C-alpha cells in the first residue's frame, strides 16, 4: 500500500495478482468496440458536421 500524507492512494500488486483480477474482464478497447453499431442516419449526420474548429487553436 502506498500512502501520501497518511492517506491511502495506491496499492502495488504483482503482475500475477493483477492478471488474476483482470481475468475474464473486457478491456477498454473491447468495451468501445462492443458498443452499438451506428445506423446509416447517424453515420451520415456525423459525416455532414462542420469540419472547421469551433474556436481558434494555437499550438
N, CA, C and O atoms as a Tinker XYZ file with bonds, in Angstrom:
   236  protein
     1  N      0.846000   -1.161000    0.000000    73     2
     2  CA     0.000000    0.000000    0.000000    64     1     3
     3  C      0.902000    1.237000    0.000000    63     2     4     5
     4  O      1.918000    1.281000    0.694000    81     3
     5  N      0.515000    2.222000   -0.780000    73     3     6
     6  CA     1.248000    3.484000   -0.868000    64     5     7
     7  C      0.362000    4.570000   -0.282000    63     6     8     9
     8  O     -0.824000    4.656000   -0.603000    81     7
     9  N      0.938000    5.393000    0.573000    73     7    10
    10  CA     0.177000    6.494000    1.159000    64     9    11
    11  C      0.834000    7.824000    0.819000    63    10    12    13
    12  O      2.040000    7.900000    0.582000    81    11
    13  N      0.027000    8.852000    0.802000    73    11    14
    14  CA     0.500000   10.225000    0.634000    64    13    15
    15  C     -0.113000   11.022000    1.771000    63    14    16    17
    16  O     -1.333000   11.142000    1.887000    81    15
    17  N      0.755000   11.560000    2.601000    73    15    18
    18  CA     0.312000   12.316000    3.781000    64    17    19
    19  C     -0.655000   11.501000    4.644000    63    18    20    21
    20  O     -1.623000   12.030000    5.192000    81    19
    21  N     -0.369000   10.214000    4.750000    73    19    22
    22  CA    -1.184000    9.352000    5.586000    64    21    23
    23  C     -2.450000    8.816000    4.942000    63    22    24    25
    24  O     -3.150000    8.005000    5.550000    81    23
    25  N     -2.764000    9.251000    3.720000    73    23    26
    26  CA    -3.952000    8.783000    3.015000    64    25    27
    27  C     -3.573000    7.689000    2.028000    63    26    28    29
    28  O     -2.612000    7.834000    1.272000    81    27
    29  N     -4.312000    6.618000    2.032000    73    27    30
    30  CA    -4.070000    5.525000    1.094000    64    29    31
    31  C     -4.345000    5.994000   -0.330000    63    30    32    33
    32  O     -5.448000    6.458000   -0.620000    81    31
    33  N     -3.360000    5.883000   -1.226000    73    31    34
    34  CA    -3.521000    6.386000   -2.587000    64    33    35
    35  C     -3.328000    5.326000   -3.653000    63    34    36    37
    36  O     -3.856000    5.473000   -4.755000    81    35
    37  N     -2.592000    4.262000   -3.367000    73    35    38
    38  CA    -2.340000    3.227000   -4.369000    64    37    39
    39  C     -2.032000    1.913000   -3.676000    63    38    40    41
    40  O     -1.630000    1.868000   -2.514000    81    39
    41  N     -2.235000    0.854000   -4.428000    73    39    42
    42  CA    -1.887000   -0.479000   -3.954000    64    41    43
    43  C     -1.004000   -1.114000   -5.009000    63    42    44    45
    44  O     -1.344000   -1.096000   -6.192000    81    43
    45  N      0.107000   -1.667000   -4.606000    73    43    46
    46  CA     1.035000   -2.309000   -5.533000    64    45    47
    47  C      0.739000   -3.809000   -5.533000    63    46    48    49
    48  O      0.698000   -4.444000   -4.480000    81    47
    49  N      0.534000   -4.361000   -6.725000    73    47    50
    50  CA     0.254000   -5.784000   -6.884000    64    49    51
    51  C      1.312000   -6.416000   -7.767000    63    50    52    53
    52  O      1.921000   -5.740000   -8.597000    81    51
    53  N      1.529000   -7.684000   -7.595000    73    51    54
    54  CA     2.395000   -8.400000   -8.523000    64    53    55
    55  C      1.652000   -8.540000   -9.852000    63    54    56    57
    56  O      0.425000   -8.450000   -9.890000    81    55
    57  N      2.378000   -8.755000  -10.921000    73    55    58
    58  CA     1.757000   -8.935000  -12.229000    64    57    59
    59  C      0.814000  -10.133000  -12.208000    63    58    60    61
    60  O     -0.245000  -10.092000  -12.835000    81    59
    61  N      1.171000  -11.176000  -11.514000    73    59    62
    62  CA     0.332000  -12.374000  -11.429000    64    61    63
    63  C     -0.994000  -12.051000  -10.739000    63    62    64    65
    64  O     -2.052000  -12.475000  -11.204000    81    63
    65  N     -0.944000  -11.305000   -9.636000    73    63    66
    66  CA    -2.176000  -10.943000   -8.933000    64    65    67
    67  C     -3.050000  -10.025000   -9.784000    63    66    68    69
    68  O     -4.271000  -10.175000   -9.814000    81    67
    69  N     -2.417000   -9.068000  -10.481000    73    67    70
    70  CA    -3.172000   -8.161000  -11.344000    64    69    71
    71  C     -3.858000   -8.944000  -12.467000    63    70    72    73
    72  O     -5.034000   -8.725000  -12.757000    81    71
    73  N     -3.112000   -9.857000  -13.094000    73    71    74
    74  CA    -3.692000  -10.669000  -14.168000    64    73    75
    75  C     -4.869000  -11.497000  -13.653000    63    74    76    77
    76  O     -5.867000  -11.665000  -14.353000    81    75
    77  N     -4.751000  -12.009000  -12.440000    73    75    78
    78  CA    -5.847000  -12.789000  -11.858000    64    77    79
    79  C     -7.083000  -11.916000  -11.646000    63    78    80    81
    80  O     -8.206000  -12.378000  -11.848000    81    79
    81  N     -6.888000  -10.668000  -11.242000    73    79    82
    82  CA    -8.024000   -9.758000  -11.055000    64    81    83
    83  C     -8.679000   -9.398000  -12.387000    63    82    84    85
    84  O     -9.898000   -9.241000  -12.458000    81    83
    85  N     -7.880000   -9.268000  -13.431000    73    83    86
    86  CA    -8.381000   -8.863000  -14.748000    64    85    87
    87  C     -8.937000  -10.023000  -15.566000    63    86    88    89
    88  O     -9.605000   -9.791000  -16.573000    81    87
    89  N     -8.684000  -11.241000  -15.170000    73    87    90
    90  CA    -9.079000  -12.417000  -15.953000    64    89    91
    91  C    -10.576000  -12.393000  -16.256000    63    90    92    93
    92  O    -11.405000  -12.216000  -15.364000    81    91
    93  N    -10.895000  -12.573000  -17.519000    73    91    94
    94  CA   -12.287000  -12.649000  -17.929000    64    93    95
    95  C    -12.998000  -11.321000  -18.073000    63    94    96    97
    96  O    -14.160000  -11.291000  -18.477000    81    95
    97  N    -12.337000  -10.228000  -17.758000    73    95    98
    98  CA   -12.973000   -8.909000  -17.874000    64    97    99
    99  C    -12.562000   -8.274000  -19.198000    63    98   100   101
   100  O    -11.411000   -8.410000  -19.613000    81    99
   101  N    -13.471000   -7.591000  -19.857000    73    99   102
   102  CA   -13.130000   -6.943000  -21.129000    64   101   103
   103  C    -12.188000   -5.756000  -20.915000    63   102   104   105
   104  O    -12.184000   -5.132000  -19.854000    81   103
   105  N    -11.400000   -5.464000  -21.934000    73   103   106
   106  CA   -10.526000   -4.299000  -21.899000    64   105   107
   107  C    -11.323000   -3.074000  -22.316000    63   106   108   109
   108  O    -12.467000   -3.198000  -22.755000    81   107
   109  N    -10.733000   -1.896000  -22.185000    73   107   110
   110  CA   -11.384000   -0.666000  -22.635000    64   109   111
   111  C    -11.666000   -0.749000  -24.135000    63   110   112   113
   112  O    -12.734000   -0.337000  -24.588000    81   111
   113  N    -10.728000   -1.270000  -24.894000    73   111   114
   114  CA   -10.926000   -1.410000  -26.345000    64   113   115
   115  C    -12.115000   -2.322000  -26.625000    63   114   116   117
   116  O    -12.938000   -2.020000  -27.489000    81   115
   117  N    -12.208000   -3.421000  -25.912000    73   115   118
   118  CA   -13.353000   -4.320000  -26.087000    64   117   119
   119  C    -14.663000   -3.599000  -25.807000    63   118   120   121
   120  O    -15.631000   -3.752000  -26.552000    81   119
   121  N    -14.695000   -2.814000  -24.738000    73   119   122
   122  CA   -15.901000   -2.061000  -24.395000    64   121   123
   123  C    -16.264000   -1.053000  -25.481000    63   122   124   125
   124  O    -17.430000   -0.928000  -25.856000    81   123
   125  N    -15.260000   -0.337000  -25.983000    73   123   126
   126  CA   -15.527000    0.679000  -27.017000    64   125   127
   127  C    -15.990000    0.044000  -28.319000    63   126   128   129
   128  O    -16.927000    0.532000  -28.950000    81   127
   129  N    -15.344000   -1.034000  -28.722000    73   127   130
   130  CA   -15.714000   -1.678000  -29.984000    64   129   131
   131  C    -16.982000   -2.516000  -29.862000    63   130   132   133
   132  O    -17.597000   -2.858000  -30.872000    81   131
   133  N    -17.373000   -2.845000  -28.649000    73   131   134
   134  CA   -18.551000   -3.668000  -28.448000    64   133   135
   135  C    -19.839000   -2.880000  -28.306000    63   134   136   137
   136  O    -20.895000   -3.459000  -28.051000    81   135
   137  N    -19.767000   -1.585000  -28.467000    73   135   138
   138  CA   -20.958000   -0.752000  -28.345000    64   137   139
   139  C    -21.895000   -0.926000  -29.518000    63   138   140   141
   140  O    -21.601000   -1.678000  -30.447000    81   139
   141  N    -23.006000   -0.244000  -29.483000    73   139   142
   142  CA   -23.977000   -0.389000  -30.570000    64   141   143
   143  C    -23.416000    0.149000  -31.885000    63   142   144   145
   144  O    -22.659000    1.120000  -31.907000    81   143
   145  N    -23.798000   -0.492000  -32.956000    73   143   146
   146  CA   -23.360000   -0.055000  -34.289000    64   145   147
   147  C    -24.079000    1.241000  -34.666000    63   146   148   149
   148  O    -25.208000    1.489000  -34.242000    81   147
   149  N    -23.408000    2.047000  -35.459000    73   147   150
   150  CA   -24.030000    3.276000  -35.940000    64   149   151
   151  C    -24.967000    2.926000  -37.089000    63   150   152   153
   152  O    -24.595000    2.190000  -38.003000    81   151
   153  N    -26.194000    3.461000  -37.035000    73   151   154
   154  CA   -27.072000    3.271000  -38.177000    64   153   155
   155  C    -26.695000    4.292000  -39.247000    63   154   156   157
   156  O    -25.942000    5.228000  -38.978000    81   155
   157  N    -27.209000    4.115000  -40.442000    73   155   158
   158  CA   -26.831000    4.973000  -41.577000    64   157   159
   159  C    -27.165000    6.436000  -41.333000    63   158   160   161
   160  O    -26.395000    7.318000  -41.715000    81   159
   161  N    -28.302000    6.705000  -40.701000    73   159   162
   162  CA   -28.711000    8.087000  -40.440000    64   161   163
   163  C    -27.715000    8.787000  -39.515000    63   162   164   165
   164  O    -27.331000    9.928000  -39.771000    81   163
   165  N    -27.296000    8.113000  -38.444000    73   163   166
   166  CA   -26.335000    8.702000  -37.514000    64   165   167
   167  C    -24.975000    8.877000  -38.186000    63   166   168   169
   168  O    -24.334000    9.914000  -38.011000    81   167
   169  N    -24.530000    7.897000  -38.940000    73   167   170
   170  CA   -23.242000    7.993000  -39.643000    64   169   171
   171  C    -23.255000    9.160000  -40.615000    63   170   172   173
   172  O    -22.262000    9.880000  -40.722000    81   171
   173  N    -24.359000    9.362000  -41.327000    73   171   174
   174  CA   -24.467000   10.498000  -42.253000    64   173   175
   175  C    -24.425000   11.824000  -41.506000    63   174   176   177
   176  O    -23.809000   12.777000  -41.983000    81   175
   177  N    -25.075000   11.905000  -40.330000    73   175   178
   178  CA   -25.071000   13.137000  -39.538000    64   177   179
   179  C    -23.663000   13.454000  -39.045000    63   178   180   181
   180  O    -23.253000   14.615000  -39.051000    81   179
   181  N    -22.935000   12.454000  -38.626000    73   179   182
   182  CA   -21.552000   12.672000  -38.176000    64   181   183
   183  C    -20.700000   13.148000  -39.340000    63   182   184   185
   184  O    -19.901000   14.073000  -39.191000    81   183
   185  N    -20.862000   12.532000  -40.472000    73   183   186
   186  CA   -20.058000   12.895000  -41.647000    64   185   187
   187  C    -20.405000   14.289000  -42.157000    63   186   188   189
   188  O    -19.537000   14.963000  -42.713000    81   187
   189  N    -21.645000   14.742000  -41.986000    73   187   190
   190  CA   -22.091000   16.034000  -42.507000    64   189   191
   191  C    -21.730000   17.202000  -41.598000    63   190   192   193
   192  O    -21.909000   18.355000  -41.989000    81   191
   193  N    -21.232000   16.937000  -40.411000    73   191   194
   194  CA   -20.965000   18.036000  -39.476000    64   193   195
   195  C    -19.888000   18.971000  -40.024000    63   194   196   197
   196  O    -19.096000   18.601000  -40.891000    81   195
   197  N    -19.884000   20.178000  -39.500000    73   195   198
   198  CA   -18.921000   21.188000  -39.903000    64   197   199
   199  C    -17.518000   20.744000  -39.501000    63   198   200   201
   200  O    -17.300000   20.343000  -38.358000    81   199
   201  N    -16.567000   20.812000  -40.429000    73   199   202
   202  CA   -15.209000   20.326000  -40.164000    64   201   203
   203  C    -14.284000   21.411000  -39.606000    63   202   204   205
   204  O    -13.156000   21.116000  -39.213000    81   203
   205  N    -14.748000   22.658000  -39.569000    73   203   206
   206  CA   -13.885000   23.725000  -39.061000    64   205   207
   207  C    -13.938000   23.764000  -37.537000    63   206   208   209
   208  O    -14.985000   23.496000  -36.946000    81   207
   209  N    -12.826000   24.093000  -36.903000    73   207   210
   210  CA   -12.825000   24.169000  -35.430000    64   209   211
   211  C    -13.811000   25.227000  -34.944000    63   210   212   213
   212  O    -14.047000   26.227000  -35.622000    81   211
   213  N    -14.377000   24.999000  -33.777000    73   211   214
   214  CA   -15.337000   25.949000  -33.235000    64   213   215
   215  C    -14.655000   27.159000  -32.594000    63   214   216   217
   216  O    -15.311000   28.152000  -32.281000    81   215
   217  N    -13.336000   27.073000  -32.400000    73   215   218
   218  CA   -12.577000   28.196000  -31.851000    64   217   219
   219  C    -11.144000   28.114000  -32.374000    63   218   220   221
   220  O    -10.695000   27.067000  -32.841000    81   219
   221  N    -10.445000   29.236000  -32.284000    73   219   222
   222  CA    -9.057000   29.281000  -32.723000    64   221   223
   223  C     -8.195000   28.473000  -31.759000    63   222   224   225
   224  O     -8.360000   28.544000  -30.541000    81   223
   225  N     -7.278000   27.711000  -32.330000    73   223   226
   226  CA    -6.378000   26.909000  -31.527000    64   225   227
   227  C     -4.946000   27.292000  -31.900000    63   226   228   229
   228  O     -4.575000   27.264000  -33.074000    81   227
   229  N     -4.164000   27.640000  -30.914000    73   227   230
   230  CA    -2.767000   27.991000  -31.169000    64   229   231
   231  C     -1.871000   26.955000  -30.496000    63   230   232   233
   232  O     -2.020000   26.658000  -29.311000    81   231
   233  N     -0.958000   26.423000  -31.262000    73   231   234
   234  CA    -0.028000   25.433000  -30.704000    64   233   235
   235  C      1.340000   26.039000  -30.563000    63   234   236
   236  O      2.268000   25.369000  -30.111000    81   235
